[in-house]
Amino acid sequence: MTRPFSRPALVCNSHSGSHDEAVLEAIGAVCREQGAPLAATFALPDDAIPDADALSRREIDLLIVWTGDGTINAAAGGAAGWDGAILPLPGGTLNLLSKALHGDRDAPDILADVLRGKGHRRPVPMLRSKDGDAFITIVAGPATRWAEVRETMRQDGLIEASRAAPEALDAMMNAPGVRIAGQDRDWPAIILTPTPHGIRADGIVAEGSADVLRHGLAWLGGDFRDGPSEHVATGDTIILESDAPISLEYDGELKETESPARFALGTSTVDFIATA
């Protein structure tokens, strides 16, 4: 159980395709009803994500981040060292961090529980690398091209996504894969997940048309981890290799790095609130 918060602030993105004014109003109403009205609202993209100094100056004790996983990642990085806590709420496409901390619940319900003192405050395990940090997963390999198809579908619709899908399929099946250093097998992608016991590495399996179909549906449906996979390693450090630059997805944000790429287990430098 956590002590009640008195000065929450909200980060949201008014230009996001997932933005819903009714949910935004409900978040504000819950704060008022629980005796902790919002002390500030940072509406992206017009406002900047507040850093630790900005939060401390305003005496904010709870940062509610109602956006996608990528923005939650950025908010946590900016708030490093701040003595408050971050509450991720489902406000993006995948909402993987919110689901991990709260289950599949609505934003106002999660917030109401937290403001009633029903949440648990703690740092969370995370992945660190020279290219960035991740709180949920890093997906590495050519199969990350499906993330581009997913974003095309979200922004432009199914017809445009269907035009981009063949290139993603070709990359998944034919582009140089990724492998764990010291192992021989290449994979279309390796999913890295931080756990309290180390980094779990799972290679996605695409050995037939049924596997490929399941992966495509998993990426387009919202959670790429639902596709068939096989556990390949666990450790405090994972090094990935490839015969080509390695495509990456960090908590929903696409990047690229050179091979080999080193990923280490870390712990967040700011506390999060969980209700599950």
C-alpha positions as CSV (number, residue, x, y, z in Angstrom):
1,M,0.0,0.0,0.0
2,T,1.2,3.5,-0.7
3,R,0.5,6.7,1.1
4,P,-2.0,9.0,-0.6
5,F,-0.7,11.4,-3.2
6,S,-1.8,15.0,-3.0
7,R,-0.2,16.8,-6.0
8,P,-0.6,14.7,-9.1
9,A,0.3,15.9,-12.6
10,L,-0.7,14.5,-16.0
11,V,1.3,13.9,-19.2
12,C,-0.9,13.2,-22.2
13,N,-0.7,13.6,-26.0
14,S,-3.6,15.5,-27.5
15,H,-2.5,14.6,-31.0
16,S,-2.3,10.9,-30.5
17,G,-4.7,8.7,-32.3
18,S,-5.6,7.1,-29.0
19,H,-6.4,10.4,-27.3
20,D,-10.0,10.4,-25.9
21,E,-11.4,13.6,-24.4
22,A,-13.9,11.6,-22.4
23,V,-11.1,9.6,-20.7
24,L,-9.2,12.8,-20.1
25,E,-12.1,14.4,-18.4
26,A,-12.6,11.2,-16.3
27,I,-9.0,11.3,-15.2
28,G,-9.4,14.9,-14.0
29,A,-12.7,14.0,-12.3
30,V,-11.2,11.1,-10.4
31,C,-8.4,13.3,-9.1
32,R,-10.9,15.9,-7.8
33,E,-13.2,13.3,-6.3
34,Q,-10.2,11.8,-4.4
35,G,-9.2,15.2,-3.0
36,A,-6.1,15.5,-5.2
37,P,-6.9,17.7,-8.2
38,L,-4.4,17.8,-11.0
39,A,-1.6,20.3,-10.1
40,A,-0.4,20.5,-13.7
41,T,-1.1,19.0,-17.2
42,F,1.6,18.6,-19.8
43,A,-0.1,18.1,-23.1
44,L,2.2,16.9,-25.8
45,P,3.3,17.9,-28.4
46,D,2.8,21.5,-27.3
47,D,4.3,21.0,-23.8
48,A,7.6,19.3,-23.0
49,I,7.8,16.2,-20.8
50,P,8.7,17.5,-17.3
51,D,12.1,16.5,-15.9
52,A,13.0,15.9,-12.3
53,D,13.7,19.6,-11.6
54,A,10.4,20.7,-13.1
55,L,8.5,18.2,-11.0
56,S,10.3,19.1,-7.8
57,R,9.7,22.9,-8.4
58,R,6.0,22.3,-8.7
59,E,6.0,19.9,-5.7
60,I,4.5,17.1,-7.8
61,D,4.4,13.8,-6.0
62,L,2.7,11.6,-8.7
63,L,3.3,11.8,-12.4
64,I,0.4,10.2,-14.3
65,V,1.5,9.3,-17.8
66,W,-1.5,8.6,-20.0
67,T,0.3,7.9,-23.3
68,G,2.0,5.1,-25.2
69,D,5.0,3.1,-23.9
70,G,7.5,5.2,-25.8
71,T,6.4,8.4,-24.0
72,I,6.3,6.6,-20.7
73,N,9.9,5.5,-21.3
74,A,10.9,9.2,-22.1
75,A,9.1,10.5,-19.0
76,A,10.9,8.0,-16.7
77,G,14.2,8.9,-18.2
78,G,13.6,12.6,-17.6
79,A,12.4,12.0,-14.0
80,A,15.5,10.0,-13.0
81,G,16.4,10.9,-9.4
82,W,13.0,12.5,-8.6
83,D,11.5,11.4,-5.3
84,G,8.0,11.0,-6.6
85,A,6.4,8.1,-8.5
86,I,5.2,7.5,-12.0
87,L,1.8,6.0,-12.8
88,P,1.6,4.6,-16.3
89,L,-2.0,4.5,-17.6
90,P,-3.2,2.9,-20.9
91,G,-3.2,5.6,-23.5
92,G,-1.3,4.3,-26.5
93,T,-1.4,1.5,-29.0
94,L,0.1,-1.4,-27.0
95,N,0.1,-0.2,-23.4
96,L,2.5,-3.0,-22.4
97,L,3.9,-1.3,-19.3
98,S,0.5,-0.4,-18.0
99,K,-0.7,-4.0,-18.5
100,A,2.3,-5.3,-16.7
101,L,1.7,-3.1,-13.7
102,H,-2.1,-3.1,-13.6
103,G,-3.5,-5.8,-15.9
104,D,-5.9,-5.0,-18.6
105,R,-7.9,-2.2,-16.8
106,D,-9.3,1.2,-17.7
107,A,-7.3,4.3,-16.8
108,P,-9.8,5.9,-14.4
109,D,-10.2,2.7,-12.4
110,I,-6.5,2.3,-12.0
111,L,-6.1,5.9,-11.0
112,A,-8.9,5.7,-8.4
113,D,-7.3,2.7,-6.7
114,V,-3.9,4.5,-6.6
115,L,-5.3,7.7,-5.1
116,R,-7.1,5.5,-2.5
117,G,-3.7,4.2,-1.5
118,K,-4.2,0.7,-3.0
119,G,-1.1,0.8,-5.2
120,H,2.4,-0.5,-4.6
121,R,5.4,1.7,-5.1
122,R,8.7,0.2,-6.4
123,P,11.5,0.5,-9.0
124,V,11.1,-1.9,-11.9
125,P,13.7,-4.0,-13.8
126,M,14.7,-2.5,-17.1
127,L,17.0,-3.0,-20.1
128,R,20.0,-0.7,-20.7
129,S,22.1,-0.3,-23.9
130,K,24.2,2.3,-25.6
131,D,21.2,3.1,-27.8
132,G,18.6,3.5,-25.1
133,D,16.7,1.9,-22.3
134,A,13.5,-0.1,-22.2
135,F,11.1,-1.0,-19.4
136,I,9.1,-3.7,-21.2
137,T,10.9,-5.3,-24.2
138,I,13.5,-4.8,-26.8
139,V,12.8,-6.6,-30.0
140,A,15.8,-7.1,-32.2
141,G,15.9,-8.3,-35.8
142,P,14.3,-7.9,-39.2
143,A,10.9,-9.0,-38.0
144,T,10.6,-5.6,-36.4
145,R,9.5,-4.4,-39.8
146,W,6.0,-5.5,-38.8
147,A,6.0,-2.6,-36.3
148,E,6.0,-0.3,-39.4
149,V,3.1,-2.1,-40.8
150,R,1.2,-1.8,-37.5
151,E,1.8,2.0,-37.4
152,T,0.8,2.3,-41.1
153,M,-2.5,0.5,-40.2
154,R,-3.1,2.7,-37.2
155,Q,-2.5,6.0,-39.1
156,D,-3.6,5.2,-42.7
157,G,-5.9,2.2,-42.5
158,L,-5.9,-1.4,-43.5
159,I,-5.5,-0.9,-47.2
160,E,-2.2,1.0,-46.9
161,A,-1.0,-1.5,-44.3
162,S,-1.6,-4.4,-46.7
163,R,0.7,-2.7,-49.2
164,A,3.5,-2.5,-46.7
165,A,3.0,-6.1,-45.4
166,P,4.9,-7.9,-48.3
167,E,8.1,-6.0,-47.5
168,A,7.8,-6.9,-43.8
169,L,7.2,-10.5,-44.7
170,D,10.2,-10.6,-47.0
171,A,12.4,-9.1,-44.3
172,M,11.2,-11.5,-41.7
173,M,11.9,-14.5,-43.9
174,N,15.0,-13.5,-45.9
175,A,17.0,-10.7,-44.2
176,P,19.9,-11.6,-42.1
177,G,18.6,-12.7,-38.7
178,V,20.0,-12.2,-35.2
179,R,21.6,-14.6,-32.8
180,I,22.9,-14.8,-29.2
181,A,26.7,-14.4,-29.1
182,G,28.2,-17.8,-28.9
183,Q,25.2,-19.6,-30.4
184,D,24.8,-20.7,-34.0
185,R,21.1,-20.3,-34.7
186,D,19.8,-17.1,-36.3
187,W,16.3,-15.9,-35.6
188,P,14.0,-13.5,-37.4
189,A,13.8,-11.6,-34.1
190,I,14.8,-12.0,-30.5
191,I,12.6,-10.5,-27.8
192,L,14.5,-9.3,-24.7
193,T,12.5,-8.9,-21.5
194,P,13.8,-7.6,-18.2
195,T,12.9,-9.7,-15.1
196,P,14.0,-9.7,-11.5
197,H,16.1,-12.8,-12.4
198,G,17.9,-11.5,-15.5
199,I,17.2,-10.7,-19.1
200,R,15.0,-13.3,-20.8
201,A,15.7,-13.8,-24.5
202,D,13.2,-15.5,-26.7
203,G,13.6,-16.2,-30.4
204,I,10.5,-15.9,-32.5
205,V,9.8,-19.0,-34.6
206,A,8.7,-18.6,-38.2
207,E,9.2,-22.1,-39.8
208,G,6.0,-22.3,-41.8
209,S,3.1,-20.4,-43.1
210,A,1.1,-20.9,-39.9
211,D,3.9,-19.4,-37.8
212,V,4.2,-16.5,-40.1
213,L,0.5,-15.8,-40.0
214,R,0.4,-16.0,-36.3
215,H,3.3,-13.5,-36.0
216,G,1.6,-11.1,-38.5
217,L,-1.6,-11.2,-36.5
218,A,0.3,-10.8,-33.2
219,W,2.1,-7.7,-34.4
220,L,-1.0,-6.1,-36.0
221,G,-3.2,-7.1,-33.0
222,G,-1.1,-5.3,-30.5
223,D,1.2,-7.7,-28.7
224,F,4.1,-9.2,-30.7
225,R,4.8,-11.6,-27.8
226,D,1.7,-13.6,-28.7
227,G,3.5,-15.1,-31.7
228,P,5.2,-18.5,-31.4
229,S,8.6,-18.2,-29.7
230,E,11.3,-20.3,-28.0
231,H,13.3,-19.5,-24.9
232,V,17.0,-19.2,-25.9
233,A,18.9,-17.6,-23.0
234,T,18.7,-15.8,-19.6
235,G,21.4,-13.6,-18.2
236,D,22.4,-10.3,-16.6
237,T,23.9,-9.4,-20.0
238,I,22.8,-10.5,-23.5
239,I,25.0,-9.8,-26.6
240,L,23.3,-10.0,-30.0
241,E,25.0,-10.5,-33.3
242,S,24.0,-10.3,-36.9
243,D,25.5,-10.1,-40.4
244,A,23.7,-6.8,-40.9
245,P,22.8,-3.7,-38.8
246,I,20.3,-4.8,-36.2
247,S,16.8,-3.3,-36.3
248,L,15.4,-2.6,-32.8
249,E,12.1,-1.8,-31.2
250,Y,12.5,-0.2,-27.8
251,D,9.1,-0.1,-25.9
252,G,7.5,0.7,-29.3
253,E,10.1,3.0,-30.7
254,L,12.1,1.9,-33.8
255,K,15.9,2.2,-33.9
256,E,18.9,0.5,-35.5
257,T,22.3,-0.4,-34.1
258,E,25.5,-2.0,-35.3
259,S,26.4,-5.6,-34.5
260,P,27.4,-6.7,-31.9
261,A,24.9,-5.1,-29.5
262,R,25.1,-5.4,-25.7
263,F,22.1,-5.3,-23.4
264,A,22.4,-5.2,-19.6
265,L,19.8,-5.7,-16.8
266,G,19.2,-2.5,-14.8
267,T,16.8,-1.0,-12.3
268,S,14.7,2.1,-12.9
269,T,16.0,5.3,-11.2
270,V,12.5,6.4,-10.4
271,D,9.7,4.5,-8.7
272,F,6.6,3.2,-10.5
273,I,3.1,2.4,-9.1
274,A,1.6,-1.0,-9.6
275,T,-1.9,-2.2,-8.7
276,A,-1.8,-5.8,-9.9
